[in-house]
Structures are given as C-alpha cells and as structure tokens.
C-alpha cells in the first residue's frame, strides 16, 4: 500500500498537508481577551467549517487563545 504524499505549498505562510493526519492548532488574540459572545462566535465559526474544509475533532476557546484538533 502506498504511503500518503506530503503536499507543500506556499501563500503567506507555508502549508503542509498529509492525508489522514491530525493537526493540533493554537492561535491567540493580539491584545486583550474575548468576551463570552466573541468566544461563542469563534466556536460557531470553527464548527461551520466541519465537514466542508476539515473534520473538527475538538476545540476549546479560552478568553485569550484557542486550541483545535483537525
């Protein structure tokens, strides 16, 4: 059986993808913290991409950062 091929492309940042892989992504706000409504908005946006752009395994939205498993 053939191994999946690592795909590399570049836009503003390098993008590496490997079929069947799980990605752990963390990002944070530049300044301050998110309100409860803003945190819900981020979570809703992440959930809206599930099945279209990625498979969302887990997400947690903290006041100043987000962790996502895709």
C-alpha positions as CSV (number, residue, x, y, z in Angstrom):
1,X,0.0,0.0,0.0
2,X,1.4,3.4,-0.9
3,X,2.1,5.9,1.8
4,X,0.3,9.3,1.7
5,X,2.3,12.0,0.0
6,X,3.2,15.2,1.9
7,X,1.9,18.2,0.0
8,X,3.7,21.5,0.4
9,X,2.5,24.9,-1.0
10,X,3.2,28.4,-0.1
11,X,1.0,31.5,0.3
12,X,1.7,34.0,3.1
13,X,2.8,31.1,5.2
14,X,3.9,27.6,4.3
15,X,1.1,25.0,4.2
16,X,1.9,21.3,4.6
17,X,-0.8,18.7,4.4
18,X,-0.7,14.9,4.7
19,X,-3.9,12.9,4.0
20,X,-5.1,11.1,7.2
21,X,-3.2,13.4,9.5
22,X,-4.4,15.1,12.7
23,X,-3.4,18.7,13.3
24,X,-3.2,20.5,16.6
25,X,-3.6,24.2,16.0
26,X,-3.3,27.0,18.6
27,X,-3.9,30.7,18.0
28,X,-4.4,33.7,20.2
29,X,-5.8,37.2,20.2
30,X,-3.3,40.0,19.6
31,X,-4.4,42.1,22.6
32,X,-6.9,41.7,25.5
33,X,-9.4,38.9,25.9
34,X,-12.6,37.7,24.1
35,X,-16.0,38.2,25.7
36,X,-18.3,35.2,26.1
37,X,-20.2,36.3,22.9
38,X,-16.9,36.6,21.0
39,X,-15.8,33.2,22.2
40,X,-19.1,31.6,21.1
41,X,-18.7,33.3,17.7
42,X,-15.2,31.8,17.2
43,X,-16.5,28.3,18.3
44,X,-19.5,28.6,15.9
45,X,-17.2,29.6,13.0
46,X,-14.9,26.6,13.7
47,X,-17.9,24.3,13.8
48,X,-19.3,25.7,10.5
49,X,-16.1,24.5,8.7
50,X,-16.5,20.9,10.0
51,X,-17.2,18.6,7.0
52,X,-16.6,21.3,4.4
53,X,-12.9,22.2,4.9
54,X,-11.8,19.8,7.7
55,X,-13.0,17.3,10.2
56,X,-13.2,19.0,13.6
57,X,-12.2,16.6,16.3
58,X,-12.1,19.0,19.2
59,X,-12.0,22.7,20.0
60,X,-11.7,24.8,23.1
61,X,-12.0,28.6,23.0
62,X,-10.3,30.3,26.0
63,X,-10.5,34.0,26.8
64,X,-7.2,34.8,25.0
65,X,-6.4,31.7,22.9
66,X,-7.9,28.7,21.0
67,X,-6.9,25.1,20.7
68,X,-8.2,23.0,17.8
69,X,-7.8,19.4,16.7
70,X,-8.5,19.0,13.0
